[in-house]
Amino acid sequence: MNTRYASGRRAGITEEHVEHLSDYERGPFTDREKAALRYTDDVFLDPHRVDPAVRERARLHFTEAELVELTWAIGLWVETGRMFHALDVPYGPVVGSQVELRHGVADGR
Amino acid sequence: MGADLDAVVATLEIDPVSRAAFEQFLDAQLADGLVESSIKHRVVERLVELDRPVSIGEAPDVEVPPRSTSTDEREILAIAYVDHFAAHYQSIPDHLWDRLQVTFDEGELTELSWTIAVVKGMLRVSAALGLSGEEA
């Protein structure tokens, strides 16, 4: 919820979701979302060592094609974030808020 | 060694239309752009070499290669950037960055960084889905 703050809002992510993200298993997420979040943790930490139980849990909620797309999204966003770090692109809550404000003014949202 | 990207895409359990779109996307990333395709393909090769489990593959002891007057200066620096990006993307050394900025303009550096990000993302998919031929 920083550089993608505005699009997250439009996708229905609320402050309540954000507050519970660090403890998502007990947060206001669907089982499908929780499975995706748990899978994301493993893919982020070490994609070579995704817990088979975590992958199976994800497969209960996602088709194989959906899992491919989800994994691609995770991989691309993890590495895009690292690219922002490497290029020293400013980001974070403050920048996100400014983008949201400018976006809201410009688009009338 | 991980799998090469073509093999990974061929293995994905997705419909032919999606696979074709995926292949087209990756081909476009590796085509000549601001940065020449030959360097991008060297970037892929290097990232595949570096792709390994986090707990086993410690950050490689990367050294910035000595300044070279060869025509491969761009490639040498691009690979040094890949090594540092893979090992510690949060602290690309200033001395490497200075040399990169002499050799690549801002647009080229952005494109090179994006290529690294896309290929690393793809290798992450390969590893996570157990397609790299190693224990997932």
gemmi code that builds the backbone of each chain (N, CA, C; Angstrom):
import gemmi

chains = {
    "A": [
        ("MET", (0.836, -1.198, 0.000), (0.000, 0.000, 0.000), (0.868, 1.244, 0.000)),
        ("ASN", (1.643, 1.409, -1.004), (2.400, 2.656, -1.094), (2.223, 3.229, -2.492)),
        ("THR", (3.060, 2.789, -3.424), (2.911, 3.331, -4.767), (1.637, 2.839, -5.438)),
        ("ARG", (1.064, 1.741, -4.926), (-0.150, 1.209, -5.538), (-1.383, 1.525, -4.688)),
        ("TYR", (-1.258, 2.554, -3.892), (-2.311, 2.916, -2.948), (-3.650, 3.149, -3.650)),
        ("ALA", (-3.626, 3.940, -4.696), (-4.886, 4.303, -5.362), (-5.539, 3.095, -6.017)),
        ("SER", (-4.729, 2.296, -6.720), (-5.316, 1.130, -7.387), (-5.800, 0.111, -6.361)),
        ("GLY", (-5.109, 0.021, -5.225), (-5.556, -0.865, -4.152), (-6.914, -0.448, -3.618)),
        ("ARG", (-7.074, 0.838, -3.444), (-8.360, 1.377, -3.001), (-9.479, 0.985, -3.974)),
        ("ARG", (-9.185, 1.188, -5.238), (-10.205, 0.874, -6.255), (-10.513, -0.617, -6.303)),
        ("ALA", (-9.534, -1.449, -5.907), (-9.749, -2.894, -5.907), (-10.470, -3.360, -4.648)),
        ("GLY", (-10.801, -2.419, -3.767), (-11.597, -2.774, -2.590), (-10.800, -3.037, -1.335)),
        ("ILE", (-9.504, -2.732, -1.357), (-8.690, -2.920, -0.152), (-8.968, -1.780, 0.810)),
        ("THR", (-9.312, -2.142, 2.038), (-9.676, -1.137, 3.039), (-8.571, -0.988, 4.084)),
        ("GLU", (-8.703, 0.017, 4.942), (-7.755, 0.191, 6.038), (-7.747, -1.035, 6.935)),
        ("GLU", (-8.917, -1.655, 7.087), (-9.004, -2.855, 7.931), (-8.137, -3.972, 7.354)),
        ("HIS", (-8.189, -4.120, 6.048), (-7.323, -5.119, 5.410), (-5.858, -4.817, 5.702)),
        ("VAL", (-5.485, -3.551, 5.522), (-4.087, -3.156, 5.702), (-3.638, -3.414, 7.134)),
        ("GLU", (-4.495, -3.052, 8.089), (-4.143, -3.228, 9.503), (-3.894, -4.692, 9.840)),
        ("HIS", (-4.602, -5.588, 9.174), (-4.493, -7.016, 9.512), (-3.513, -7.771, 8.630)),
        ("LEU", (-2.842, -7.063, 7.751), (-1.992, -7.759, 6.776), (-0.864, -8.539, 7.452)),
        ("SER", (-0.330, -7.996, 8.551), (0.772, -8.695, 9.218), (0.289, -9.932, 9.974)),
        ("ASP", (-1.007, -10.052, 10.168), (-1.581, -11.227, 10.842), (-2.791, -11.686, 10.031)),
        ("TYR", (-2.545, -11.915, 8.746), (-3.663, -12.129, 7.809), (-4.489, -13.369, 8.098)),
        ("GLU", (-3.877, -14.388, 8.730), (-4.650, -15.611, 8.997), (-5.846, -15.322, 9.909)),
        ("ARG", (-5.731, -14.299, 10.714), (-6.833, -13.921, 11.620), (-7.509, -12.633, 11.184)),
        ("GLY", (-7.217, -12.217, 9.958), (-7.764, -10.963, 9.469), (-9.024, -11.162, 8.632)),
        ("PRO", (-9.585, -10.050, 8.142), (-10.856, -10.078, 7.405), (-10.673, -10.486, 5.943)),
        ("PHE", (-9.995, -11.611, 5.729), (-9.731, -12.075, 4.371), (-10.470, -13.373, 4.094)),
        ("THR", (-10.801, -13.585, 2.836), (-11.440, -14.848, 2.462), (-10.382, -15.959, 2.527)),
        ("ASP", (-10.859, -17.218, 2.516), (-9.912, -18.342, 2.541), (-9.000, -18.312, 1.319)),
        ("ARG", (-9.568, -17.898, 0.200), (-8.779, -17.799, -1.035), (-7.686, -16.733, -0.893)),
        ("GLU", (-8.045, -15.601, -0.300), (-7.056, -14.544, -0.088), (-5.976, -14.988, 0.894)),
        ("LYS", (-6.395, -15.675, 1.953), (-5.411, -16.140, 2.943), (-4.447, -17.151, 2.317)),
        ("ALA", (-4.982, -18.031, 1.496), (-4.115, -19.013, 0.829), (-3.125, -18.303, -0.084)),
        ("ALA", (-3.601, -17.261, -0.769), (-2.725, -16.496, -1.663), (-1.650, -15.768, -0.859)),
        ("LEU", (-2.032, -15.185, 0.270), (-1.075, -14.446, 1.092), (-0.011, -15.377, 1.683)),
        ("ARG", (-0.452, -16.550, 2.133), (0.514, -17.504, 2.696), (1.498, -17.975, 1.618)),
        ("TYR", (0.946, -18.238, 0.442), (1.771, -18.643, -0.705), (2.755, -17.526, -1.080)),
        ("THR", (2.270, -16.294, -1.020), (3.128, -15.131, -1.329), (4.326, -15.065, -0.387)),
        ("ASP", (4.069, -15.319, 0.904), (5.177, -15.304, 1.870), (6.288, -16.253, 1.443)),
        ("ASP", (5.892, -17.478, 1.070), (6.908, -18.476, 0.716), (7.626, -18.114, -0.583)),
        ("VAL", (6.857, -17.669, -1.565), (7.474, -17.323, -2.853), (8.429, -16.144, -2.665)),
        ("PHE", (8.076, -15.230, -1.780), (8.922, -14.073, -1.507), (10.203, -14.491, -0.784)),
        ("LEU", (10.064, -15.300, 0.253), (11.224, -15.627, 1.091), (12.242, -16.485, 0.346)),
        ("ASP", (11.780, -17.536, -0.296), (12.675, -18.373, -1.095), (11.833, -19.225, -2.037)),
        ("PRO", (11.744, -18.825, -3.295), (10.884, -19.549, -4.237), (11.306, -21.002, -4.431)),
        ("HIS", (12.555, -21.324, -4.084), (13.022, -22.708, -4.224), (12.536, -23.580, -3.073)),
        ("ARG", (12.027, -22.963, -2.052), (11.639, -23.729, -0.868), (10.213, -23.415, -0.433)),
        ("VAL", (9.320, -23.397, -1.397), (7.910, -23.223, -1.065), (7.438, -24.499, -0.371)),
        ("ASP", (6.859, -24.344, 0.800), (6.353, -25.489, 1.550), (5.296, -26.216, 0.706)),
        ("PRO", (5.466, -27.522, 0.454), (4.480, -28.262, -0.349), (3.056, -28.111, 0.191)),
        ("ALA", (2.915, -28.041, 1.507), (1.582, -27.890, 2.099), (0.983, -26.522, 1.738)),
        ("VAL", (1.845, -25.535, 1.661), (1.387, -24.185, 1.289), (0.945, -24.172, -0.165)),
        ("ARG", (1.716, -24.839, -1.005), (1.356, -24.897, -2.431), (0.048, -25.678, -2.611)),
        ("GLU", (-0.104, -26.763, -1.865), (-1.341, -27.556, -1.972), (-2.541, -26.750, -1.496)),
        ("ARG", (-2.336, -25.994, -0.443), (-3.418, -25.133, 0.050), (-3.824, -24.133, -1.033)),
        ("ALA", (-2.834, -23.566, -1.699), (-3.138, -22.617, -2.777), (-3.903, -23.319, -3.897)),
        ("ARG", (-3.528, -24.559, -4.173), (-4.185, -25.295, -5.274), (-5.637, -25.638, -4.954)),
        ("LEU", (-5.976, -25.633, -3.685), (-7.385, -25.866, -3.305), (-8.249, -24.683, -3.726)),
        ("HIS", (-7.628, -23.532, -3.837), (-8.387, -22.303, -4.108), (-8.142, -21.720, -5.491)),
        ("PHE", (-7.103, -22.193, -6.155), (-6.746, -21.642, -7.469), (-6.527, -22.777, -8.458)),
        ("THR", (-7.002, -22.572, -9.685), (-6.682, -23.529, -10.742), (-5.190, -23.399, -11.057)),
        ("GLU", (-4.699, -24.347, -11.835), (-3.270, -24.311, -12.177), (-2.927, -23.021, -12.933)),
        ("ALA", (-3.814, -22.653, -13.862), (-3.568, -21.422, -14.635), (-3.604, -20.195, -13.720)),
        ("GLU", (-4.545, -20.185, -12.787), (-4.616, -19.061, -11.842), (-3.355, -19.002, -10.982)),
        ("LEU", (-2.864, -20.174, -10.601), (-1.672, -20.212, -9.759), (-0.453, -19.689, -10.530)),
        ("VAL", (-0.396, -20.016, -11.816), (0.686, -19.493, -12.649), (0.614, -17.963, -12.682)),
        ("GLU", (-0.605, -17.440, -12.903), (-0.758, -15.991, -12.977), (-0.431, -15.334, -11.644)),
        ("LEU", (-0.902, -15.947, -10.564), (-0.622, -15.409, -9.231), (0.886, -15.400, -8.963)),
        ("THR", (1.545, -16.494, -9.308), (2.984, -16.599, -9.062), (3.749, -15.572, -9.894)),
        ("TRP", (3.296, -15.398, -11.124), (3.927, -14.384, -11.989), (3.744, -12.997, -11.401)),
        ("ALA", (2.565, -12.715, -10.886), (2.316, -11.409, -10.265), (3.228, -11.202, -9.057)),
        ("ILE", (3.357, -12.243, -8.248), (4.231, -12.143, -7.066), (5.674, -11.907, -7.508)),
        ("GLY", (6.123, -12.735, -8.454), (7.512, -12.626, -8.912), (7.808, -11.265, -9.495)),
        ("LEU", (6.897, -10.788, -10.304), (7.136, -9.506, -10.964), (7.125, -8.354, -9.967)),
        ("TRP", (6.193, -8.391, -9.005), (6.125, -7.286, -8.045), (7.271, -7.303, -7.048)),
        ("VAL", (7.691, -8.505, -6.646), (8.853, -8.584, -5.750), (10.059, -7.959, -6.438)),
        ("GLU", (10.286, -8.357, -7.687), (11.481, -7.889, -8.376), (11.352, -6.430, -8.817)),
        ("THR", (10.134, -6.006, -9.116), (9.944, -4.591, -9.445), (10.264, -3.726, -8.226)),
        ("GLY", (9.852, -4.189, -7.056), (10.165, -3.468, -5.821), (11.667, -3.360, -5.614)),
        ("ARG", (12.366, -4.442, -5.925), (13.825, -4.423, -5.772), (14.462, -3.477, -6.787)),
        ("MET", (13.840, -3.448, -7.967), (14.334, -2.523, -8.985), (14.185, -1.079, -8.503)),
        ("PHE", (13.036, -0.780, -7.859), (12.836, 0.576, -7.334), (13.919, 0.913, -6.313)),
        ("HIS", (14.245, -0.082, -5.452), (15.315, 0.127, -4.477), (16.628, 0.423, -5.180)),
        ("ALA", (16.957, -0.450, -6.150), (18.246, -0.323, -6.829), (18.369, 1.032, -7.525)),
        ("LEU", (17.268, 1.499, -8.113), (17.292, 2.772, -8.841), (17.036, 3.957, -7.918)),
        ("ASP", (16.808, 3.646, -6.623), (16.578, 4.689, -5.635), (15.350, 5.527, -5.991)),
        ("VAL", (14.324, 4.851, -6.481), (13.063, 5.544, -6.776), (12.344, 5.800, -5.454)),
        ("PRO", (11.979, 7.042, -5.168), (11.302, 7.316, -3.895), (9.924, 6.661, -3.853)),
        ("TYR", (9.627, 6.025, -2.756), (8.299, 5.430, -2.598), (8.025, 5.307, -1.109)),
        ("GLY", (6.804, 4.996, -0.780), (6.442, 4.863, 0.617), (5.124, 5.557, 0.860)),
        ("PRO", (4.665, 5.532, 2.116), (3.357, 6.084, 2.441), (3.195, 7.546, 2.027)),
        ("VAL", (4.258, 8.348, 2.238), (4.144, 9.768, 1.927), (3.990, 9.975, 0.431)),
        ("VAL", (4.868, 9.325, -0.317), (4.786, 9.434, -1.772), (3.451, 8.908, -2.256)),
        ("GLY", (3.037, 7.783, -1.675), (1.771, 7.182, -2.073), (0.604, 8.129, -1.866)),
        ("SER", (0.602, 8.810, -0.717), (-0.478, 9.744, -0.422), (-0.499, 10.889, -1.420)),
        ("GLN", (0.690, 11.355, -1.776), (0.759, 12.466, -2.730), (0.241, 12.038, -4.097)),
        ("VAL", (0.621, 10.815, -4.470), (0.142, 10.295, -5.744), (-1.378, 10.182, -5.716)),
        ("GLU", (-1.873, 9.673, -4.598), (-3.316, 9.522, -4.454), (-4.004, 10.882, -4.575)),
        ("LEU", (-3.417, 11.887, -3.913), (-4.020, 13.210, -3.919), (-4.022, 13.790, -5.334)),
        ("ARG", (-2.833, 13.730, -5.967), (-2.744, 14.270, -7.323), (-3.669, 13.525, -8.270)),
        ("HIS", (-3.704, 12.204, -8.077), (-4.539, 11.373, -8.940), (-6.012, 11.735, -8.751)),
        ("GLY", (-6.360, 11.910, -7.466), (-7.759, 12.204, -7.163), (-8.187, 13.536, -7.750)),
        ("VAL", (-7.297, 14.525, -7.663), (-7.613, 15.838, -8.204), (-7.709, 15.777, -9.726)),
        ("ALA", (-6.708, 15.113, -10.290), (-6.638, 15.085, -11.753), (-7.815, 14.325, -12.364)),
        ("ASP", (-8.196, 13.235, -11.690), (-9.223, 12.379, -12.285), (-10.624, 12.663, -11.730)),
        ("GLY", (-10.695, 13.578, -10.791), (-11.985, 13.876, -10.204), (-12.516, 12.791, -9.281)),
        ("ARG", (-11.617, 11.893, -8.839), (-12.066, 10.838, -7.926), (-11.926, 11.285, -6.499)),
    ],
    "B": [
        ("MET", (22.211, -24.586, -11.788), (21.601, -24.023, -12.990), (20.087, -24.200, -12.957)),
        ("GLY", (19.395, -23.172, -13.276), (17.951, -23.287, -13.409), (17.603, -23.582, -14.846)),
        ("ALA", (16.330, -23.639, -15.128), (15.898, -23.892, -16.496), (16.025, -22.615, -17.308)),
        ("ASP", (16.124, -22.727, -18.612), (16.096, -21.507, -19.397), (14.648, -21.056, -19.554)),
        ("LEU", (14.484, -19.806, -19.901), (13.145, -19.217, -19.851), (12.180, -19.866, -20.839)),
        ("ASP", (12.669, -20.213, -22.026), (11.792, -20.849, -23.014), (11.228, -22.155, -22.467)),
        ("ALA", (12.098, -22.934, -21.821), (11.655, -24.214, -21.273), (10.623, -23.994, -20.167)),
        ("VAL", (10.840, -22.943, -19.396), (9.895, -22.654, -18.315), (8.517, -22.326, -18.888)),
        ("VAL", (8.500, -21.448, -19.866), (7.214, -21.045, -20.446), (6.526, -22.258, -21.072)),
        ("ALA", (7.314, -23.128, -21.717), (6.731, -24.307, -22.369), (6.093, -25.243, -21.348)),
        ("THR", (6.578, -25.187, -20.116), (6.093, -26.102, -19.085), (4.860, -25.581, -18.369)),
        ("LEU", (4.628, -24.287, -18.453), (3.513, -23.705, -17.707), (2.182, -24.326, -18.137)),
        ("GLU", (1.389, -24.673, -17.163), (0.105, -25.296, -17.469), (-0.944, -24.211, -17.699)),
        ("ILE", (-0.802, -23.579, -18.842), (-1.737, -22.532, -19.224), (-2.188, -22.783, -20.657)),
        ("ASP", (-3.261, -22.132, -21.046), (-3.801, -22.366, -22.381), (-2.863, -21.807, -23.448)),
        ("PRO", (-2.964, -22.302, -24.661), (-2.036, -21.896, -25.730), (-2.032, -20.393, -25.990)),
        ("VAL", (-3.193, -19.764, -25.902), (-3.252, -18.320, -26.169), (-2.457, -17.557, -25.102)),
        ("SER", (-2.648, -17.932, -23.856), (-1.908, -17.275, -22.770), (-0.419, -17.536, -22.902)),
        ("ARG", (-0.074, -18.767, -23.284), (1.338, -19.098, -23.431), (1.962, -18.248, -24.550)),
        ("ALA", (1.238, -18.125, -25.644), (1.758, -17.327, -26.765), (1.953, -15.875, -26.329)),
        ("ALA", (1.003, -15.356, -25.554), (1.104, -13.977, -25.078), (2.308, -13.822, -24.146)),
        ("PHE", (2.506, -14.817, -23.318), (3.624, -14.816, -22.375), (4.958, -14.827, -23.123)),
        ("GLU", (5.033, -15.710, -24.126), (6.256, -15.812, -24.918), (6.544, -14.498, -25.642)),
        ("GLN", (5.474, -13.904, -26.159), (5.620, -12.634, -26.874), (6.129, -11.547, -25.922)),
        ("PHE", (5.584, -11.564, -24.705), (6.002, -10.585, -23.698), (7.494, -10.734, -23.399)),
        ("LEU", (7.910, -11.972, -23.133), (9.321, -12.191, -22.791), (10.239, -11.881, -23.969)),
        ("ASP", (9.807, -12.267, -25.165), (10.614, -11.950, -26.357), (10.810, -10.447, -26.482)),
        ("ALA", (9.739, -9.705, -26.222), (9.815, -8.242, -26.343), (10.802, -7.667, -25.329)),
        ("GLN", (10.845, -8.261, -24.131), (11.766, -7.748, -23.100), (13.218, -7.939, -23.514)),
        ("LEU", (13.470, -9.009, -24.286), (14.853, -9.353, -24.617), (15.270, -8.857, -25.995)),
        ("ALA", (14.365, -8.191, -26.674), (14.693, -7.680, -28.008), (15.576, -6.431, -27.888)),
        ("ASP", (16.163, -6.041, -29.005), (16.907, -4.779, -29.031), (15.985, -3.642, -28.607)),
        ("GLY", (16.446, -2.849, -27.707), (15.675, -1.672, -27.295), (16.670, -0.560, -27.123)),
        ("LEU", (16.628, 0.133, -26.000), (17.695, 1.084, -25.702), (18.982, 0.316, -25.447)),
        ("VAL", (18.824, -0.861, -24.816), (19.968, -1.741, -24.568), (19.943, -2.864, -25.599)),
        ("GLU", (21.121, -3.212, -26.122), (21.185, -4.229, -27.156), (20.781, -5.606, -26.629)),
        ("SER", (20.176, -6.382, -27.525), (19.666, -7.707, -27.171), (20.778, -8.623, -26.660)),
        ("SER", (21.979, -8.503, -27.208), (23.066, -9.400, -26.802), (23.362, -9.250, -25.306)),
        ("ILE", (23.326, -8.029, -24.823), (23.569, -7.810, -23.392), (22.422, -8.389, -22.571)),
        ("LYS", (21.199, -8.213, -23.036), (20.050, -8.747, -22.289), (20.139, -10.270, -22.189)),
        ("HIS", (20.579, -10.913, -23.262), (20.702, -12.368, -23.200), (21.831, -12.797, -22.262)),
        ("ARG", (22.886, -12.016, -22.186), (23.947, -12.307, -21.198), (23.394, -12.132, -19.781)),
        ("VAL", (22.508, -11.164, -19.623), (21.876, -10.940, -18.317), (21.061, -12.171, -17.919)),
        ("VAL", (20.322, -12.723, -18.869), (19.533, -13.929, -18.582), (20.458, -15.065, -18.163)),
        ("GLU", (21.511, -15.272, -18.935), (22.441, -16.367, -18.628), (23.016, -16.213, -17.222)),
        ("ARG", (23.389, -14.989, -16.892), (24.007, -14.757, -15.586), (22.983, -14.980, -14.456)),
        ("LEU", (21.760, -14.507, -14.669), (20.740, -14.671, -13.626), (20.401, -16.143, -13.434)),
        ("VAL", (20.405, -16.915, -14.521), (20.161, -18.359, -14.393), (21.296, -19.001, -13.591)),
        ("GLU", (22.512, -18.556, -13.850), (23.655, -19.092, -13.089), (23.527, -18.780, -11.596)),
        ("LEU", (22.990, -17.628, -11.296), (22.906, -17.186, -9.895), (21.658, -17.708, -9.194)),
        ("ASP", (20.758, -18.331, -9.940), (19.467, -18.740, -9.381), (19.626, -20.000, -8.538)),
        ("ARG", (19.448, -19.859, -7.248), (19.591, -21.012, -6.351), (18.865, -20.703, -5.048)),
        ("PRO", (18.627, -21.739, -4.241), (17.929, -21.489, -2.975), (18.657, -20.473, -2.125)),
        ("VAL", (17.882, -19.650, -1.449), (18.461, -18.565, -0.654), (19.387, -19.095, 0.427)),
        ("SER", (18.987, -20.152, 1.095), (19.751, -20.620, 2.246), (21.049, -21.303, 1.836)),
        ("ILE", (21.124, -21.733, 0.587), (22.348, -22.385, 0.118), (23.228, -21.371, -0.598)),
        ("GLY", (22.619, -20.614, -1.462), (23.396, -19.649, -2.243), (23.581, -18.368, -1.473)),
        ("GLU", (24.671, -18.288, -0.747), (24.964, -17.036, -0.056), (25.257, -15.960, -1.103)),
        ("ALA", (25.162, -14.744, -0.678), (25.443, -13.651, -1.608), (26.828, -13.858, -2.202)),
        ("PRO", (26.908, -13.921, -3.522), (28.222, -14.134, -4.115), (29.164, -12.981, -3.800)),
        ("ASP", (30.423, -13.335, -3.688), (31.425, -12.325, -3.371), (31.760, -11.577, -4.652)),
        ("VAL", (30.934, -10.590, -4.934), (31.083, -9.928, -6.224), (32.109, -8.813, -6.169)),
        ("GLU", (32.875, -8.742, -7.192), (33.871, -7.683, -7.344), (33.544, -6.931, -8.622)),
        ("VAL", (33.618, -5.638, -8.559), (33.455, -4.883, -9.790), (34.691, -5.147, -10.646)),
        ("PRO", (34.487, -5.564, -11.875), (35.651, -5.866, -12.709), (36.479, -4.613, -12.936)),
        ("PRO", (37.767, -4.796, -13.153), (38.630, -3.633, -13.388), (38.182, -2.874, -14.624)),
        ("ARG", (38.424, -1.594, -14.576), (38.035, -0.780, -15.724), (38.677, -1.338, -16.994)),
        ("SER", (37.862, -1.492, -18.002), (38.354, -2.096, -19.233), (38.135, -1.146, -20.390)),
        ("THR", (39.025, -1.232, -21.335), (38.857, -0.413, -22.547), (38.293, -1.261, -23.678)),
        ("SER", (37.936, -2.513, -23.358), (37.422, -3.392, -24.400), (36.041, -2.923, -24.851)),
        ("THR", (35.646, -3.420, -25.981), (34.329, -3.050, -26.499), (33.225, -3.697, -25.678)),
        ("ASP", (33.592, -4.594, -24.786), (32.588, -5.275, -23.967), (32.339, -4.550, -22.642)),
        ("GLU", (32.791, -3.330, -22.535), (32.618, -2.592, -21.280), (31.157, -2.584, -20.832)),
        ("ARG", (30.268, -2.386, -21.758), (28.835, -2.348, -21.395), (28.398, -3.697, -20.837)),
        ("GLU", (28.848, -4.757, -21.488), (28.447, -6.082, -21.020), (29.065, -6.393, -19.653)),
        ("ILE", (30.338, -6.059, -19.507), (31.028, -6.313, -18.231), (30.317, -5.589, -17.094)),
        ("LEU", (29.979, -4.347, -17.310), (29.308, -3.573, -16.262), (27.887, -4.049, -16.036)),
        ("ALA", (27.210, -4.450, -17.116), (25.844, -4.955, -16.967), (25.833, -6.202, -16.095)),
        ("ILE", (26.802, -7.084, -16.310), (26.871, -8.320, -15.518), (27.251, -8.001, -14.070)),
        ("ALA", (28.135, -7.034, -13.878), (28.466, -6.621, -12.508), (27.218, -6.090, -11.799)),
        ("TYR", (26.424, -5.346, -12.535), (25.161, -4.826, -11.978), (24.230, -5.985, -11.621)),
        ("VAL", (24.129, -6.960, -12.505), (23.302, -8.145, -12.227), (23.763, -8.820, -10.930)),
        ("ASP", (25.071, -9.004, -10.803), (25.600, -9.691, -9.618), (25.246, -8.933, -8.338)),
        ("HIS", (25.407, -7.616, -8.385), (25.098, -6.822, -7.193), (23.596, -6.783, -6.941)),
        ("PHE", (22.820, -6.666, -8.006), (21.360, -6.641, -7.858), (20.897, -7.943, -7.203)),
        ("ALA", (21.454, -9.065, -7.661), (21.036, -10.365, -7.133), (21.468, -10.546, -5.684)),
        ("ALA", (22.627, -9.996, -5.347), (23.186, -10.230, -4.014), (22.648, -9.243, -2.973)),
        ("HIS", (22.593, -7.992, -3.323), (22.141, -6.974, -2.367), (21.640, -5.747, -3.127)),
        ("TYR", (20.413, -5.897, -3.615), (19.831, -4.855, -4.461), (19.668, -3.528, -3.723)),
        ("GLN", (19.664, -3.589, -2.359), (19.424, -2.356, -1.592), (20.669, -1.497, -1.475)),
        ("SER", (21.802, -2.035, -1.881), (23.025, -1.235, -1.722), (23.964, -1.477, -2.895)),
        ("ILE", (23.552, -0.981, -4.032), (24.449, -0.996, -5.182), (25.567, 0.009, -4.884)),
        ("PRO", (26.819, -0.434, -4.878), (27.915, 0.476, -4.482), (27.990, 1.704, -5.387)),
        ("ASP", (28.323, 2.813, -4.761), (28.418, 4.071, -5.519), (29.423, 3.982, -6.664)),
        ("HIS", (30.543, 3.287, -6.397), (31.575, 3.252, -7.455), (31.085, 2.477, -8.677)),
        ("LEU", (30.251, 1.438, -8.444), (29.683, 0.714, -9.590), (28.639, 1.591, -10.279)),
        ("TRP", (27.835, 2.236, -9.454), (26.781, 3.088, -10.015), (27.378, 4.209, -10.865)),
        ("ASP", (28.474, 4.784, -10.374), (29.126, 5.862, -11.128), (29.563, 5.365, -12.503)),
        ("ARG", (30.146, 4.171, -12.524), (30.617, 3.638, -13.813), (29.448, 3.268, -14.713)),
        ("LEU", (28.389, 2.736, -14.113), (27.204, 2.413, -14.920), (26.649, 3.675, -15.574)),
        ("GLN", (26.658, 4.771, -14.824), (26.074, 6.007, -15.348), (26.948, 6.655, -16.415)),
        ("VAL", (28.236, 6.316, -16.406), (29.106, 6.807, -17.472), (28.843, 6.029, -18.758)),
        ("THR", (28.556, 4.733, -18.576), (28.473, 3.827, -19.730), (27.058, 3.713, -20.284)),
        ("PHE", (26.061, 3.850, -19.420), (24.661, 3.760, -19.850), (23.966, 5.078, -19.515)),
        ("ASP", (23.092, 5.519, -20.408), (22.322, 6.705, -20.028), (21.140, 6.271, -19.147)),
        ("GLU", (20.386, 7.229, -18.680), (19.346, 6.936, -17.689), (18.287, 5.981, -18.243)),
        ("GLY", (17.917, 6.209, -19.509), (16.923, 5.331, -20.126), (17.436, 3.907, -20.246)),
        ("GLU", (18.698, 3.776, -20.622), (19.289, 2.436, -20.758), (19.378, 1.738, -19.402)),
        ("LEU", (19.749, 2.489, -18.380), (19.847, 1.890, -17.049), (18.478, 1.437, -16.546)),
        ("THR", (17.451, 2.227, -16.860), (16.101, 1.850, -16.456), (15.680, 0.572, -17.183)),
        ("GLU", (15.967, 0.519, -18.482), (15.587, -0.667, -19.248), (16.367, -1.896, -18.784)),
        ("LEU", (17.650, -1.705, -18.524), (18.467, -2.816, -18.041), (17.929, -3.330, -16.700)),
        ("SER", (17.571, -2.411, -15.831), (17.025, -2.795, -14.524), (15.710, -3.547, -14.691)),
        ("TRP", (14.890, -3.081, -15.607), (13.601, -3.735, -15.849), (13.815, -5.147, -16.394)),
        ("THR", (14.787, -5.301, -17.289), (15.097, -6.637, -17.821), (15.479, -7.577, -16.687)),
        ("ILE", (16.331, -7.087, -15.798), (16.745, -7.915, -14.657), (15.525, -8.291, -13.819)),
        ("ALA", (14.665, -7.320, -13.554), (13.484, -7.574, -12.722), (12.564, -8.608, -13.372)),
        ("VAL", (12.324, -8.479, -14.654), (11.429, -9.406, -15.351), (12.005, -10.824, -15.352)),
        ("VAL", (13.283, -10.932, -15.653), (13.894, -12.266, -15.722), (13.952, -12.894, -14.329)),
        ("LYS", (14.299, -12.093, -13.323), (14.308, -12.626, -11.959), (12.905, -13.037, -11.546)),
        ("GLY", (11.916, -12.268, -11.953), (10.525, -12.628, -11.643), (10.149, -13.947, -12.287)),
        ("MET", (10.593, -14.122, -13.517), (10.298, -15.367, -14.238), (10.991, -16.557, -13.578)),
        ("LEU", (12.230, -16.373, -13.150), (12.945, -17.446, -12.470), (12.286, -17.764, -11.131)),
        ("ARG", (11.689, -16.739, -10.528), (10.964, -16.960, -9.281), (9.733, -17.842, -9.536)),
        ("VAL", (9.066, -17.594, -10.634), (7.918, -18.433, -11.018), (8.385, -19.877, -11.222)),
        ("SER", (9.472, -20.015, -11.954), (9.998, -21.340, -12.251), (10.293, -22.113, -10.975)),
        ("ALA", (10.971, -21.461, -10.047), (11.340, -22.127, -8.804), (10.116, -22.437, -7.952)),
        ("ALA", (9.210, -21.471, -7.850), (8.040, -21.638, -6.975), (7.137, -22.757, -7.458)),
        ("LEU", (7.037, -22.913, -8.773), (6.158, -23.949, -9.322), (6.920, -25.256, -9.558)),
        ("GLY", (8.185, -25.271, -9.132), (8.949, -26.509, -9.250), (9.271, -26.889, -10.664)),
        ("LEU", (9.494, -25.907, -11.533), (9.737, -26.168, -12.957), (11.227, -26.120, -13.295)),
        ("SER", (12.076, -25.821, -12.311), (13.484, -25.578, -12.618), (14.307, -26.855, -12.598)),
        ("GLY", (13.665, -27.997, -12.377), (14.391, -29.256, -12.384), (15.101, -29.539, -11.077)),
        ("GLU", (14.868, -28.654, -10.093), (15.448, -28.883, -8.779), (14.323, -29.210, -7.818)),
        ("GLU", (14.709, -29.611, -6.626), (13.706, -29.835, -5.591), (13.019, -28.523, -5.294)),
        ("ALA", (11.702, -28.508, -5.442), (10.973, -27.253, -5.237), (10.813, -26.970, -3.759)),
    ],
}
model = gemmi.Model(1)
for chain_id, residues in chains.items():
    chain = gemmi.Chain(chain_id)
    for i, (resn, *xyz) in enumerate(residues, 1):
        res = gemmi.Residue()
        res.name, res.seqid = resn, gemmi.SeqId(i, " ")
        for name, pos in zip(("N", "CA", "C"), xyz):
            atom = gemmi.Atom()
            atom.name, atom.element = name, gemmi.Element(name[0])
            atom.pos, atom.b_iso = gemmi.Position(*pos), 0.0
            res.add_atom(atom)
        chain.add_residue(res)
    model.add_chain(chain)
structure = gemmi.Structure()
structure.add_model(model)
structure.setup_entities()
